[in-house]
Amino acid sequence: MTVLVTGGWGFIGRHLARALAGRGDRVVVFDAAAPDAEEAARVLGRGITVVSGDITQPDAVRDVMRDSRADSVIHAAAVVGVASTARDPRQAAEVNILGALSVFEAASELGIRRLVDLSSEEVYGHFAADPVTEETPGDPVSPYGISKRAVEQLGRYYAEQRGLGYVAARLCWVYGPEFPRERLPLTWLADVAGGRTSSLESGGDQRIDFTYVSDAVRGVLAVLDAPALRGRAYHVATGTSTSVRELAQVMRGLWPDWSVQLGDGPLRLAPGVNAATKGALSVKKAEADLGYRPAVPLSEGLRRTYDWVSRTQGAAVRPGEASRSGAPRAGGPRRP
């Protein structure tokens, strides 16, 4: 199978590209931040084709999809993050919505077997329940969530009217090695590695479904590989929510010398930008339809991520914005 991964130079994209290549698939990465061949081979491994290109350019998207003779597409390219898209809603709309339109149009024209769209828990806005299910109505409250919800609606249109094999994989706070920016738990793990006390003015009550990256990859590939799908969207998460205060407790159990000054209330993502009230994403549908079950508990995921942070201290966490390819710009984040 030949798989085109848009945004394949980004955090989740590169983990997906390696996993696909590791099982014998032919992989083509399409990314506006694509490096030269030597750097791509060093990071991704040999045998993965990397093409520089922008999803907002329809001809470029169509060309790479046609020339690669892709059977399937994983659409991971986007400008991501509640805080970053709040600063520039126009960019979020232009890249996320119009970029996805370029991908869907080319995929429907070229007869792509399946297109897996990496979506987000932000499509729900403030969670009406803990956990939410895939049938929970979407009510996004941020430009990022609004753009992701719009992309899902476009995907549904192309599926029902154009015959595109579209399905959304809704992810939630994926973390792990190579995460490129400041966001929990990376910031706290960097403090552990650096022997620093952590501080968070508010956010102790925020609940999040922290998902280790290898679980996210397994879930996305399960969506990609399923012979038939009953749903248009699947949760790829853990099914368990953890408060930021509970995260601190787990980390203190692992690293007793570390301490954190943590306030109550909602999590502030940027000045004037609070996180939506969240919880867990039920994975019962993915388990029943795809055989997906999360395999990495939070404590183990934190240990693995800490090992990477401690090896790369000084380069692991960088502030900035994400590119329209889904990969970080110089010093750029993936998502808040």
Sequence and secondary structure as in RCSB ss.txt:
>XXXX:A:sequence
MTVLVTGGWGFIGRHLARALAGRGDRVVVFDAAAPDAEEAARVLGRGITVVSGDITQPDAVRDVMRDSRADSVIH
AAAVVGVASTARDPRQAAEVNILGALSVFEAASELGIRRLVDLSSEEVYGHFAADPVTEETPGDPVSPYGISKRA
VEQLGRYYAEQRGLGYVAARLCWVYGPEFPRERLPLTWLADVAGGRTSSLESGGDQRIDFTYVSDAVRGVLAVLD
APALRGRAYHVATGTSTSVRELAQVMRGLWPDWSVQLGDGPLRLAPGVNAATKGALSVKKAEADLGYRPAVPLSE
GLRRTYDWVSRTQGAAVRPGEASRSGAPRAGGPRRP
>XXXX:A:secstr
 EEEEETTTSHHHHHHHHHHHHTT EEEEEETT   HHHHHHHH TT EEEE  TT HHHHHHHHHHHT SEEEE
      HHHHHH HHHHIIIIIIHHHHHHHHHHHHT SEEEEEEEGGGG S SSSSB TTS     SHHHHHHHH
HHHHHHHHHHHH   EEEEEE  EE TT  SS TTHHHHHHHHHT  EEESS TT EE  EEHHHHHHHHHHHHH
 S  S SEEEES S  EEHHHHHHHHHHH TT  EEE  S  EEETTEE      B  HHHHHHH       HHH
HHHHHHHHHHHSTTTS     B TTSSB TT  S  
